[in-house]
Amino acid sequence: MKRFRNSLALLMTAGMIASTGAFASSHREAPITALDHKADITDVYAFVSYGPNQSPNTRGSKVAMILNVDPLLEPANGPNWFPFDPSILYEIHIDNDHDALTDIVFQIRFQTEYQIPTIPVALAGIGDNGANAPGTTNLVIPPQIRDFNNPGLNLRQTYTVTMVKYRKHRSHDEDSDDDVIDSLELKNANGSPFFAVPTNNGPRTMDYQSLFNAATYHLNNGISVFAGTVDDPFFIDLGATFDTVNYRTLGSGVPGVLTDAEDAAKTNFATDTVSGYAVNTISLEVPIEMLTATGKVEPASSPAATIGIWGTTSRPRITVRHSPNPATNSGPYRQVQRMGNPLINELVIGIGSKDRWSMDQPKNDTQFANFFLDPPIVHVVEAIYGGALKVPSGPRTDLLPLVTYAAPIAAPGTPTGPIADLLRLNTGVPPTPEDKASRLGLIGGDPAGYPNGRRLADDVVDITLRVAVGGVLIPKFNSFPNNHLGDGVNVNDVSFRLEFPYLANSPSGRNRRHVDPGEPGGGPVN
């Protein structure tokens, strides 16, 4: 047993050397986005919407899609905080006919204004009436920010959302205006613009909850939209991961391996390093019939029920800086990053190919098939472990559901399509009530969880460890320790909402807390 534990500890420590930071979701994972944080997509989520009183086995009517960007935002870090970049085109793509091409895309663009350019900070406010210069009626500090018209919201952002549909049979390799058959700019019911929620810098300055509520827009066509700074929903022992995957030793006595009790618990046994950090989010909720190729809510057994979702960020081809004047941008947009499944770029794609992968289209992913179906990292693990841990050999056909339209996500008869990194979602599978949901998704017996879409609470770190490294989708590998690999972080540090936009409030800049090893909720140091 001692030899087994030592060997497995060596496996967990060295097995990821070829991809340091492999389990950091998409937080600064590629060289190009490590230098361009605003364009860095941290996570993409897509799931059939559910509610606080969700009934079991009840088919859903809408899909929630969430695109998070700009990782590891410290909400105390003023004076500008973290606005969206107006020069970036943010997009959420949908493939509904299984060819890895965009059939529908939601395009989001931001605009920025400074209400009081002479004030040195982006956010300022106090009390009901603000504060005057002593002995005068000259207002120095605006009232607490409680709505989007308050001048204390000095840096104020609005945004537009445009839904574009493309023709089914197109002549172009990339989406172009020639292929557009319909374009609709979404409008607020009262005609006012969509406002983005700012960072929650603290309770004196703003009533963040009031702003959050006001910025949750439900439109007449059944679509809902939200954008702003929120709690980063990703959870991971990032510190242990970046220490060459030096995971904590918990109840099993083996680093990176959980006991049955730890595996079943809805609590953390190690540090959620992302706790207390914020992220910028774009959240949409769309009726299912607007997304399927048939224009209907299809049963799970229908090939038309499964769609593919991915996000992209793009910049204009040319940027010219004229210091001290603002930069100018021109030319067509060029993609900076994309993301479908979590951890693909981090865990699977070689570092020399990460930028090419980020800027390419999913339909061209056959060029990366050797990474998808025979991940080099598994051979590294196998070699280091010396055969004591049995792992599948390539080609890894058990991983095909992640990169093609295949069972158990897609229905029998669904065209598999080309190998492509899309987050695939069977819109006909009923959402699971929150109290019955498994953090392990499909491998935990929950058909509505990752990799059938991705919910905020799905533990993609543990799922990926077990599926990609442990091979648990193959029955003979679904045993200890393969099916107990984990970082010990089972849940987010704060609870999620149970209705749109589902995300939790941004941590307070004044009172945020980053959970550390050795303190309550932070797990052991070793």
DOBA-90782 format. One line per field, with one value per residue (C-alpha): residue number from 1; chain; x, z, y; residue in three letters. Coordinates in Angstrom, 2 decimals, decimal comma, always signed. Layout:
<pts>
k: NUM ...
c: A ...
xx: X ...
zz: Z ...
yy: Y ...
r: ALA ...
</pts>
This chain:
<pts>
k: 1 2 3 4 5 6 7 8 9 10 11 12 13 14 15 16 17 18 19 20 21 22 23 24 25 26 27 28 29 30 31 32 33 34 35 36 37 38 39 40 41 42 43 44 45 46 47 48 49 50 51 52 53 54 55 56 57 58 59 60 61 62 63 64 65 66 67 68 69 70 71 72 73 74 75 76 77 78 79 80 81 82 83 84 85 86 87 88 89 90 91 92 93 94 95 96 97 98 99 100 101 102 103 104 105 106 107 108 109 110 111 112 113 114 115 116 117 118 119 120 121 122 123 124 125 126 127 128 129 130 131 132 133 134 135 136 137 138 139 140 141 142 143 144 145 146 147 148 149 150 151 152 153 154 155 156 157 158 159 160 161 162 163 164 165 166 167 168 169 170 171 172 173 174 175 176 177 178 179 180 181 182 183 184 185 186 187 188 189 190 191 192 193 194 195 196 197 198 199 200 201 202 203 204 205 206 207 208 209 210 211 212 213 214 215 216 217 218 219 220 221 222 223 224 225 226 227 228 229 230 231 232 233 234 235 236 237 238 239 240 241 242 243 244 245 246 247 248 249 250 251 252 253 254 255 256 257 258 259 260 261 262 263 264 265 266 267 268 269 270 271 272 273 274 275 276 277 278 279 280 281 282 283 284 285 286 287 288 289 290 291 292 293 294 295 296 297 298 299 300 301 302 303 304 305 306 307 308 309 310 311 312 313 314 315 316 317 318 319 320 321 322 323 324 325 326 327 328 329 330 331 332 333 334 335 336 337 338 339 340 341 342 343 344 345 346 347 348 349 350 351 352 353 354 355 356 357 358 359 360 361 362 363 364 365 366 367 368 369 370 371 372 373 374 375 376 377 378 379 380 381 382 383 384 385 386 387 388 389 390 391 392 393 394 395 396 397 398 399 400 401 402 403 404 405 406 407 408 409 410 411 412 413 414 415 416 417 418 419 420 421 422 423 424 425 426 427 428 429 430 431 432 433 434 435 436 437 438 439 440 441 442 443 444 445 446 447 448 449 450 451 452 453 454 455 456 457 458 459 460 461 462 463 464 465 466 467 468 469 470 471 472 473 474 475 476 477 478 479 480 481 482 483 484 485 486 487 488 489 490 491 492 493 494 495 496 497 498 499 500 501 502 503 504 505 506 507 508 509 510 511 512 513 514 515 516 517 518 519 520 521 522 523 524 525 526
c: A A A A A A A A A A A A A A A A A A A A A A A A A A A A A A A A A A A A A A A A A A A A A A A A A A A A A A A A A A A A A A A A A A A A A A A A A A A A A A A A A A A A A A A A A A A A A A A A A A A A A A A A A A A A A A A A A A A A A A A A A A A A A A A A A A A A A A A A A A A A A A A A A A A A A A A A A A A A A A A A A A A A A A A A A A A A A A A A A A A A A A A A A A A A A A A A A A A A A A A A A A A A A A A A A A A A A A A A A A A A A A A A A A A A A A A A A A A A A A A A A A A A A A A A A A A A A A A A A A A A A A A A A A A A A A A A A A A A A A A A A A A A A A A A A A A A A A A A A A A A A A A A A A A A A A A A A A A A A A A A A A A A A A A A A A A A A A A A A A A A A A A A A A A A A A A A A A A A A A A A A A A A A A A A A A A A A A A A A A A A A A A A A A A A A A A A A A A A A A A A A A A A A A A A A A A A A A A A A A A A A A A A A A A A A A A A A A A A A A A A A A A A A A A A A A A A A A A A A A A A A A A A A A A A A A A A A A A A A A A A A A A A A A A A A A A A A A A A A A A A A A A A A A A A A A A A A A A A A A A A A A A A A A
xx: +0,00 +2,84 +4,37 +0,96 +0,57 +4,06 +3,57 +0,22 +1,64 +4,37 +1,72 -0,33 +2,72 +4,50 +1,79 +0,79 +4,26 +3,64 +0,72 +1,43 -1,79 -3,80 -6,82 -7,14 -10,18 -9,41 -7,83 -4,87 -4,10 -2,71 +0,26 -1,87 -4,47 -1,92 -1,05 -4,64 -6,74 -9,79 -10,11 -9,45 -12,51 -12,40 -15,45 -18,47 -21,63 -24,80 -27,66 -31,41 -32,82 -34,23 -35,90 -35,96 -38,98 -37,88 -39,97 -38,15 -38,55 -40,10 -38,80 -37,34 -38,34 -35,19 -31,41 -29,07 -25,72 -22,94 -19,66 -17,13 -14,07 -11,15 -10,01 -9,12 -10,44 -9,65 -12,74 -10,67 -8,40 -9,50 -9,60 -10,74 -11,76 -12,62 -14,90 -15,58 -13,40 -15,46 -13,05 -13,79 -16,61 -17,96 -19,93 -21,86 -22,23 -24,75 -24,45 -27,83 -27,26 -24,14 -21,58 -19,54 -20,49 -22,30 -26,04 -26,94 -24,67 -25,32 -23,00 -22,38 -20,65 -20,02 -19,88 -18,22 -18,91 -17,52 -20,28 -17,89 -14,51 -12,87 -13,40 -10,29 -12,20 -14,72 -17,05 -17,89 -20,87 -22,00 -25,34 -28,69 -27,58 -23,84 -21,36 -20,75 -17,62 -17,66 -19,80 -21,07 -23,70 -21,08 -21,55 -18,18 -19,30 -22,49 -25,08 -24,65 -24,99 -28,42 -29,34 -27,62 -28,37 -26,37 -23,34 -21,27 -21,29 -18,67 -17,52 -20,82 -21,17 -24,05 -24,17 -26,05 -27,01 -27,62 -28,96 -27,73 -28,88 -26,85 -28,02 -27,75 -25,74 -23,11 -20,28 -17,84 -15,45 -16,06 -19,21 -19,73 -22,39 -23,17 -24,41 -26,70 -30,41 -31,66 -30,25 -32,15 -30,89 -32,51 -34,33 -35,27 -39,03 -39,02 -36,66 -33,77 -30,29 -28,88 -26,57 -23,67 -23,33 -20,05 -17,68 -19,02 -16,33 -18,01 -21,20 -20,61 -20,26 -23,10 -26,16 -24,84 -27,95 -30,22 -27,99 -27,90 -31,68 -32,13 -29,64 -31,45 -33,51 -36,44 -37,47 -40,82 -39,61 -38,78 -35,03 -33,29 -29,94 -27,45 -23,88 -21,52 -19,01 -19,98 -18,42 -16,14 -18,09 -15,06 -13,71 -10,34 -7,30 -5,37 -2,42 -1,85 -2,34 +0,29 +2,70 +3,09 -0,20 +0,77 -2,73 -3,51 -3,38 -6,87 -8,67 -7,42 -3,81 -3,07 -2,59 -5,33 -7,55 -10,82 -12,55 -16,17 -17,33 -15,26 -16,47 -20,13 -19,87 -21,11 -18,26 -14,59 -11,63 -9,03 -8,65 -10,83 -8,10 -10,60 -12,67 -13,14 -12,33 -14,69 -15,13 -16,96 -19,96 -22,38 -25,47 -28,33 -31,45 -33,17 -36,29 -35,25 -37,32 -35,14 -32,05 -33,01 -32,94 -36,61 -37,79 -39,35 -38,67 -37,49 -37,55 -34,22 -34,56 -34,58 -31,30 -32,47 -32,46 -28,68 -26,90 -23,29 -22,27 -19,00 -17,81 -15,33 -13,67 -12,42 -10,57 -10,38 -7,49 -5,72 -5,19 -3,34 -2,27 -1,95 -0,82 -2,16 -5,31 -7,42 -6,42 -8,36 -9,43 -10,21 -10,55 -12,49 -12,64 -10,08 -10,65 -8,42 -9,84 -12,58 -13,85 -16,31 -15,51 -13,56 -9,94 -9,44 -6,87 -5,25 -5,21 -5,15 -3,64 +0,17 +1,56 +3,04 -0,45 -2,48 -2,52 -3,38 -6,17 -7,47 -7,72 -9,04 -12,60 -14,10 -14,77 -11,00 -10,29 -9,41 -5,88 -5,87 -7,38 -4,16 -4,45 -8,16 -8,09 -4,66 -3,78 +0,00 -0,57 -2,02 +1,18 +3,19 +1,04 +1,34 +5,12 +5,63 +3,30 +5,06 +1,88 +0,60 -2,32 -4,07 -5,08 -6,66 -4,49 -5,16 -7,12 -9,37 -12,76 -14,25 -13,55 -15,54 -18,66 -16,58 -15,62 -18,42 -22,20 -22,24 -24,00 -24,61 -25,30 -26,74 -29,58 -29,00 -29,09 -27,59 -24,90 -21,60 -20,21 -16,52 -14,22 -14,76 -14,54 -18,13 -20,02 -22,80 -26,20 -29,21 -31,99 -34,58 -33,06 -35,07 -33,13 -32,33 -33,72 -30,90 -31,13 -30,84 -28,05 -24,63 -21,48 -20,04 -22,68 -23,06 -20,48 -22,38 -25,61 -27,06 -28,06 -28,43 -24,81 -21,46 -20,55 -24,22 -23,82 -22,23 -23,89 -22,21 -21,97 -20,54 -17,09 -15,28 -11,88 -12,75 -14,79 -11,88 -9,36 -11,48 -12,57 -9,45 -6,80 -8,71 -10,75 -13,82 -16,18 -14,68 -16,25 -13,09 -11,37 -14,27 -12,71 -10,47 -8,37 -9,40 -12,93 -11,83 -9,33 -10,02 -8,55 -10,76 -12,67 -16,23 -18,25 -17,97 -17,22 -20,65 -24,02 -25,41 -28,81 -31,51 -32,88 -31,51 -28,81 -27,82 -24,48 -23,62 -22,93 -19,47 -17,49 -17,32 -14,03 -13,94 -14,89 -13,89 -12,19 -9,77 -9,84 -6,33 -4,90 -4,89 -7,94 -11,59 -12,84 -9,34 -8,24 -4,81 -1,54 +0,04
zz: +0,00 +0,83 -2,60 -4,19 -2,35 -3,19 -6,84 -7,02 -5,28 -7,92 -10,60 -9,30 -8,85 -12,12 -14,44 -15,50 -16,05 -19,77 -19,11 -16,03 -14,83 -16,79 -14,51 -14,33 -16,63 -19,17 -16,83 -18,84 -20,40 -23,83 -24,57 -26,58 -23,87 -21,06 -22,60 -23,38 -20,26 -21,58 -24,46 -22,25 -22,00 -18,60 -18,89 -21,03 -19,53 -21,23 -19,64 -19,79 -17,44 -14,06 -11,16 -7,35 -7,35 -10,30 -10,68 -11,64 -15,14 -16,45 -19,82 -19,85 -22,15 -22,23 -22,41 -20,28 -21,87 -19,95 -21,31 -18,68 -19,49 -17,79 -15,02 -11,36 -10,85 -7,41 -6,51 -4,29 -7,18 -8,09 -9,27 -12,69 -11,85 -14,74 -17,49 -20,63 -23,58 -26,16 -28,91 -28,40 -30,13 -27,70 -29,29 -28,27 -31,18 -31,73 -34,16 -34,53 -37,58 -36,39 -38,88 -36,39 -38,27 -36,75 -37,39 -34,78 -33,03 -30,31 -30,74 -27,73 -27,94 -25,10 -24,93 -22,17 -20,91 -18,04 -16,32 -14,28 -16,05 -13,40 -10,61 -10,14 -9,55 -11,57 -8,60 -5,73 -3,44 +0,15 +1,95 +0,75 -0,24 -0,84 +0,95 +0,50 +1,03 +4,71 +5,28 +1,68 -0,56 -3,07 -3,66 -3,52 -3,30 -5,05 -3,14 -2,82 -6,26 -6,35 -10,00 -13,32 -13,49 -10,38 -11,38 -8,81 -11,39 -13,15 -15,54 -16,95 -19,57 -21,85 -24,38 -27,36 -28,16 -31,76 -32,76 -36,19 -38,16 -41,01 -44,03 -43,86 -47,03 -47,36 -49,77 -47,32 -44,94 -42,25 -41,17 -43,38 -44,11 -47,37 -45,37 -43,01 -43,43 -40,39 -37,89 -34,87 -32,28 -28,95 -27,28 -23,70 -23,18 -21,94 -24,66 -22,30 -22,97 -21,36 -18,51 -17,28 -13,52 -12,20 -9,73 -6,19 -4,69 -1,28 +0,73 +1,26 -2,45 -3,91 -3,41 -5,65 -5,24 -6,54 -9,58 -10,16 -10,07 -12,37 -14,88 -15,19 -18,31 -19,42 -22,97 -24,70 -26,97 -24,03 -24,06 -20,91 -20,82 -18,13 -18,16 -15,47 -12,81 -10,63 -8,42 -10,45 -10,41 -11,17 -8,18 -7,88 -5,65 -8,08 -5,74 -5,49 -9,23 -10,16 -7,67 -10,29 -9,26 -5,61 -4,39 -0,69 +1,19 +2,56 +4,15 +1,75 +2,65 -1,08 -2,61 -5,09 -4,19 -2,27 +0,13 -0,48 +2,18 +0,76 -2,73 -1,67 +0,43 -0,70 +1,02 +0,41 +1,86 +0,12 -0,81 -3,47 -4,70 -6,86 -3,78 -3,33 -6,97 -9,57 -13,32 -16,10 -17,39 -20,32 -19,61 -21,96 -21,54 -24,79 -25,60 -26,92 -30,09 -31,09 -31,01 -32,59 -36,35 -36,34 -34,34 -31,79 -28,31 -29,28 -27,07 -25,87 -28,33 -31,33 -33,18 -33,50 -29,70 -29,37 -30,17 -29,89 -28,10 -27,96 -27,21 -28,98 -28,48 -31,46 -32,04 -35,08 -37,30 -36,91 -33,74 -33,90 -30,69 -30,78 -27,26 -25,43 -27,55 -27,52 -29,79 -33,02 -34,43 -38,00 -40,29 -39,93 -36,62 -36,03 -33,42 -30,34 -28,38 -28,38 -25,85 -25,84 -23,33 -20,23 -19,97 -23,65 -24,37 -20,97 -20,60 -24,16 -26,62 -26,69 -25,72 -29,19 -30,71 -28,14 -29,98 -33,31 -31,60 -29,93 -33,23 -35,42 -36,06 -34,48 -37,91 -38,45 -35,28 -37,18 -37,24 -33,45 -33,51 -32,26 -29,11 -28,64 -29,17 -27,86 -25,26 -24,71 -21,05 -20,52 -21,84 -19,47 -16,58 -17,63 -18,00 -14,63 -12,84 -14,27 -15,03 -11,43 -12,47 -15,48 -18,04 -21,47 -24,55 -27,70 -29,72 -26,92 -28,47 -24,99 -25,36 -28,60 -26,83 -25,96 -29,56 -31,69 -31,48 -29,86 -27,10 -24,21 -24,96 -28,47 -29,43 -31,62 -35,27 -34,67 -37,29 -35,43 -37,44 -37,64 -34,63 -33,04 -29,58 -28,87 -25,59 -26,61 -24,97 -25,41 -24,92 -24,49 -21,27 -18,31 -15,84 -12,52 -9,35 -7,48 -4,43 -6,64 -8,91 -8,84 -9,03 -11,17 -13,88 -16,19 -14,42 -11,18 -12,69 -13,43 -17,12 -17,07 -16,02 -17,74 -20,42 -21,37 -21,35 -18,25 -15,15 -12,76 -9,99 -12,19 -10,87 -14,19 -12,52 -10,88 -13,88 -16,24 -13,93 -13,87 -17,52 -19,33 -17,06 -15,31 -18,32 -16,19 -19,20 -20,02 -17,52 -16,66 -15,63 -13,48 -10,20 -7,43 -7,66 -11,18 -10,07 -6,93 -8,40 -7,26 -5,93 -2,82 -3,95 -4,50 -4,46 -5,07 -2,06 -2,35 -3,46 -6,93 -7,75 -8,76 -11,54 -14,31 -14,42 -11,91 -10,97 -7,49 -6,56 -7,02 -3,77 -1,97 -2,60 +1,00 +2,58 +0,09 +1,49 -0,27 +1,55 +2,45 +3,33 +7,03 +7,91 +8,19 +4,78 +3,32 +3,94 +5,11 +4,19 +3,24
yy: +0,00 +2,39 +1,78 +2,41 +5,70 +6,88 +6,00 +7,75 +10,81 +10,91 +10,57 +13,46 +15,67 +15,08 +13,86 +17,35 +18,81 +18,96 +21,32 +23,42 +25,03 +22,50 +22,71 +26,48 +26,38 +29,08 +31,62 +33,00 +29,66 +30,61 +32,88 +35,32 +35,82 +35,90 +39,28 +40,29 +39,74 +41,58 +39,11 +36,08 +33,82 +32,15 +29,88 +29,08 +27,60 +26,38 +24,47 +24,07 +26,68 +25,67 +27,41 +27,35 +25,02 +22,89 +19,75 +16,54 +15,11 +18,32 +19,43 +22,92 +25,77 +27,92 +27,63 +29,76 +30,65 +32,39 +33,80 +34,89 +36,98 +38,76 +36,40 +36,78 +40,30 +41,73 +43,79 +46,10 +47,08 +50,63 +53,33 +52,07 +48,51 +46,22 +47,51 +45,51 +46,52 +48,48 +47,43 +43,72 +41,88 +39,28 +36,43 +33,32 +30,88 +28,09 +25,18 +23,49 +21,26 +19,42 +20,78 +22,89 +26,07 +29,03 +28,94 +31,56 +34,03 +36,58 +39,56 +41,81 +45,20 +47,66 +51,43 +53,49 +57,00 +59,09 +61,04 +63,23 +63,13 +65,35 +62,79 +60,59 +57,32 +55,32 +54,73 +57,11 +57,55 +58,02 +58,14 +59,37 +62,86 +62,60 +64,89 +68,60 +70,63 +71,71 +74,81 +74,90 +73,37 +72,31 +68,58 +66,80 +63,18 +61,96 +59,90 +56,15 +54,53 +52,90 +53,27 +53,76 +57,48 +58,30 +60,40 +58,49 +55,71 +57,77 +55,03 +53,78 +51,08 +50,19 +47,38 +46,05 +42,46 +41,42 +38,00 +36,95 +33,90 +32,42 +30,48 +26,70 +26,18 +28,82 +29,41 +30,98 +29,26 +31,85 +33,65 +36,71 +39,29 +37,49 +34,51 +36,47 +35,74 +37,63 +40,14 +41,42 +43,88 +43,03 +45,92 +46,68 +46,70 +50,31 +51,54 +52,32 +50,91 +47,81 +48,80 +46,66 +46,14 +47,61 +46,02 +45,85 +48,03 +48,32 +49,00 +52,73 +53,43 +51,41 +49,27 +46,50 +44,33 +47,09 +47,55 +43,78 +43,57 +46,56 +45,15 +41,80 +42,42 +40,24 +41,09 +40,78 +37,97 +35,72 +36,43 +37,66 +39,45 +40,46 +41,75 +42,96 +42,04 +39,06 +36,42 +34,15 +30,86 +28,67 +26,73 +25,00 +24,61 +26,76 +27,24 +23,50 +23,10 +25,69 +24,09 +21,35 +19,77 +19,43 +18,51 +18,19 +14,91 +14,35 +11,41 +8,75 +9,48 +9,82 +13,29 +14,07 +11,10 +11,54 +9,18 +8,18 +10,64 +13,51 +12,72 +12,86 +16,02 +19,42 +21,18 +21,91 +20,05 +22,21 +25,86 +27,45 +29,79 +31,70 +32,59 +36,32 +37,11 +38,49 +38,05 +39,89 +38,00 +38,10 +36,01 +35,20 +33,11 +32,15 +30,09 +26,68 +27,03 +30,01 +27,80 +24,47 +23,91 +22,89 +25,90 +23,54 +22,21 +18,73 +15,62 +14,26 +11,36 +13,72 +14,41 +18,03 +18,45 +18,64 +21,89 +23,03 +26,25 +28,14 +31,66 +33,91 +37,27 +39,27 +42,54 +44,82 +43,87 +47,24 +49,26 +52,57 +54,31 +58,12 +58,92 +60,86 +60,56 +57,38 +54,50 +54,00 +50,65 +49,68 +46,70 +43,45 +41,63 +38,90 +36,22 +36,30 +33,39 +30,79 +28,31 +25,43 +22,70 +23,66 +22,57 +21,60 +24,30 +23,81 +20,03 +18,74 +21,25 +21,50 +24,89 +25,40 +25,07 +27,03 +30,36 +28,72 +26,80 +29,97 +31,85 +29,03 +27,85 +24,69 +23,18 +23,03 +21,05 +17,89 +19,29 +18,85 +15,34 +13,77 +15,90 +15,13 +11,37 +10,49 +13,15 +13,21 +13,94 +10,47 +8,88 +11,08 +9,88 +6,26 +6,46 +8,13 +5,77 +2,77 +0,85 +0,79 +3,00 +1,55 +4,17 +3,74 +3,62 +5,67 +6,34 +7,51 +6,89 +7,30 +11,04 +11,38 +12,76 +15,83 +16,59 +15,08 +14,74 +11,32 +9,39 +9,72 +13,41 +13,33 +11,00 +7,94 +8,95 +12,39 +13,17 +13,09 +15,99 +16,85 +16,71 +20,11 +21,63 +22,65 +22,51 +20,12 +20,37 +18,11 +20,65 +17,89 +16,51 +17,87 +20,01 +18,36 +20,01 +21,72 +19,46 +16,36 +17,59 +15,92 +18,02 +15,21 +15,57 +12,60 +10,44 +11,15 +9,84 +13,28 +13,47 +17,27 +17,87 +18,25 +17,24 +17,55 +21,31 +22,81 +24,22 +26,61 +23,99 +21,21 +20,27 +20,16 +19,77 +16,45 +15,32 +15,98 +14,31 +11,18 +11,15 +12,34 +10,80 +8,05 +6,93 +6,22 +6,31 +2,91 +0,46 -1,42 +1,83 +3,03 +1,90 +3,20 +5,34 +6,44 +7,33 +9,19 +11,65 +15,21 +18,43 +18,52 +21,65 +20,45 +23,67 +27,39 +29,57 +31,26 +29,91 +30,49 +31,91 +29,44 +31,63 +33,83 +35,05 +32,32 +33,91 +35,17 +38,79 +40,21 +40,07 +43,41 +45,20 +46,38 +43,08 +40,37 +37,30 +34,97 +31,63 +30,42 +26,99 +26,24 +28,34 +27,26 +26,22 +26,32 +22,75 +21,63 +23,29 +19,97
r: MET LYS ARG PHE ARG ASN SER LEU ALA LEU LEU MET THR ALA GLY MET ILE ALA SER THR GLY ALA PHE ALA SER SER HIS ARG GLU ALA PRO ILE THR ALA LEU ASP HIS LYS ALA ASP ILE THR ASP VAL TYR ALA PHE VAL SER TYR GLY PRO ASN GLN SER PRO ASN THR ARG GLY SER LYS VAL ALA MET ILE LEU ASN VAL ASP PRO LEU LEU GLU PRO ALA ASN GLY PRO ASN TRP PHE PRO PHE ASP PRO SER ILE LEU TYR GLU ILE HIS ILE ASP ASN ASP HIS ASP ALA LEU THR ASP ILE VAL PHE GLN ILE ARG PHE GLN THR GLU TYR GLN ILE PRO THR ILE PRO VAL ALA LEU ALA GLY ILE GLY ASP ASN GLY ALA ASN ALA PRO GLY THR THR ASN LEU VAL ILE PRO PRO GLN ILE ARG ASP PHE ASN ASN PRO GLY LEU ASN LEU ARG GLN THR TYR THR VAL THR MET VAL LYS TYR ARG LYS HIS ARG SER HIS ASP GLU ASP SER ASP ASP ASP VAL ILE ASP SER LEU GLU LEU LYS ASN ALA ASN GLY SER PRO PHE PHE ALA VAL PRO THR ASN ASN GLY PRO ARG THR MET ASP TYR GLN SER LEU PHE ASN ALA ALA THR TYR HIS LEU ASN ASN GLY ILE SER VAL PHE ALA GLY THR VAL ASP ASP PRO PHE PHE ILE ASP LEU GLY ALA THR PHE ASP THR VAL ASN TYR ARG THR LEU GLY SER GLY VAL PRO GLY VAL LEU THR ASP ALA GLU ASP ALA ALA LYS THR ASN PHE ALA THR ASP THR VAL SER GLY TYR ALA VAL ASN THR ILE SER LEU GLU VAL PRO ILE GLU MET LEU THR ALA THR GLY LYS VAL GLU PRO ALA SER SER PRO ALA ALA THR ILE GLY ILE TRP GLY THR THR SER ARG PRO ARG ILE THR VAL ARG HIS SER PRO ASN PRO ALA THR ASN SER GLY PRO TYR ARG GLN VAL GLN ARG MET GLY ASN PRO LEU ILE ASN GLU LEU VAL ILE GLY ILE GLY SER LYS ASP ARG TRP SER MET ASP GLN PRO LYS ASN ASP THR GLN PHE ALA ASN PHE PHE LEU ASP PRO PRO ILE VAL HIS VAL VAL GLU ALA ILE TYR GLY GLY ALA LEU LYS VAL PRO SER GLY PRO ARG THR ASP LEU LEU PRO LEU VAL THR TYR ALA ALA PRO ILE ALA ALA PRO GLY THR PRO THR GLY PRO ILE ALA ASP LEU LEU ARG LEU ASN THR GLY VAL PRO PRO THR PRO GLU ASP LYS ALA SER ARG LEU GLY LEU ILE GLY GLY ASP PRO ALA GLY TYR PRO ASN GLY ARG ARG LEU ALA ASP ASP VAL VAL ASP ILE THR LEU ARG VAL ALA VAL GLY GLY VAL LEU ILE PRO LYS PHE ASN SER PHE PRO ASN ASN HIS LEU GLY ASP GLY VAL ASN VAL ASN ASP VAL SER PHE ARG LEU GLU PHE PRO TYR LEU ALA ASN SER PRO SER GLY ARG ASN ARG ARG HIS VAL ASP PRO GLY GLU PRO GLY GLY GLY PRO VAL ASN
</pts>
